[in-house]
Amino acid sequence: MNRYERQIQLEEIGKSGQEKLRNASVLIVGVGGLGCPAAQYLAGAGVGRIGLMDHDRVSLSNLHRQVLFNEDDIGRSKAVVASEKLARLNPEIQLEAIEEALSVENSEAYFQSYDLILDGTDNFETKYLINDACLLTRKPWVYASIFKNEAQLSVFNYQSGPSYRCLFPKTTRQNISCEATGVLGVTAGLLGVLQATEVLKIILDIGEVLNGKLKLLNILTGQQQFLNIRKRPEEIERILKSGIEPVQLECKLADETRTYLDIREEFEQPKLNSDKVIHIPLSRLDERIWEIPRDEEILVFCQSGKRSRKVVDLLNSEYGFENLQNVEGGIQTIISNETEADDASKPERIR
Amino acid sequence: MKIHVKYFGQVAEAVGKTEEVLDLEKGTNLQDFKTRQVRAYRIPDPHSVQIAVNQDLMEEKDLEEGDEIAFLPPFAGG
């Protein structure tokens, strides 16, 4: 009995297709709601080498959609836990856990050693970074993004097709993650499996790859539609000529007269740089409590308002603070939200 | 002339619906129409919102009877 018998039976695959899978390598950037299910099916299918890149650790609120993880994995590295579990699923493949965040410095070197990249990230900064590094290393990448019950799926930089910058040449300041807006586990699972499907089609050279097309899905209405993406050669040539163009999502406070405490971790977006904001990541709060002033009112915020509420309760009850107030609704409620059309003329990209 | 408009993601949230049929003056320019909708519904971050006409993402067009227009914002969740 062969592990891959049921897929080798398919005419499109056969023994030669299985051989293509064995010789293929995929780097999964972000081992979360999208990356976990994608990794499970790619490992099961026998993709010879899979890189699992994530700097984050498993938390309780991940488990409803990142079903690769269990409760006793909480606090452990996602990349490491995923590679251990996938090794039990398929010991015949090579798994590489990369406990790092993708950066301008490391992206090209990592991408160079894989055939294609699967985007399991949840922020614009990293999506533009994946795009640019893929252009520079000439690798295709499989993109997915979710907003509540809607999703987008496409393949970029494949056979001279369009890039992510062709679809969205201008980014938005409103970086809204699933952590902040909420998402059903099945939405992320569905999209991750669709991404894995695109990866298999590319490796096996079968079917129709979502190249130059954006698939839009609404999981509640069941509606789906395709939009044709126009190639913007100038968006591609600029990156090829001048290298990675980091996108920094920075925003401004709506009210600069108040003092704020940002308890989000370093990697959380958008960044809020202001003299009025004290940054103490939750993971380092214990050792830095003394930095929080007690003589003025401090507004404490995180991405959604949930972690910061716990922090305010804790600091009040355990450390006797009386000047802290939680920002319900998180960062999106305290940043200035310019919505007028004439705002389009402002440069939103900081190079 | 009648056109069919679809809204996605945060644009749909700002507009309060996912689609509508509108009656426009013949030959209305796509960018003028976008600006009109952005102002009417206070659509956030309009410069990032892409527009498709009859399933093709594009920037310039004189709209015609029966055109289907999609307002597509970038998503980042995952």
Interface residues (C-beta under 8 A of the other chain):
Chain A: G30 G32 G33 L34 G35 D119 G120 T121 D122 N123 F124 K127 A144 S145 I146 F147 K148 E150 A151 Q152 L167 F168 K170 T171 T172 R173 Q174 N175 I176 S177 C178 T181 V183 A188 L191 L214 L216 Q225 F226 L227 N228 I229 R230 N337 T339 E340 A341 D343 A344 E348
Chain B: F8 G9 Q10 T35 V38 R39 R42 I43 P44 D45 P46 H47 S48 Q50 A52 Q55 D56 L57 M58 A70 L72 P73 P74 F75 A76 G77 G78
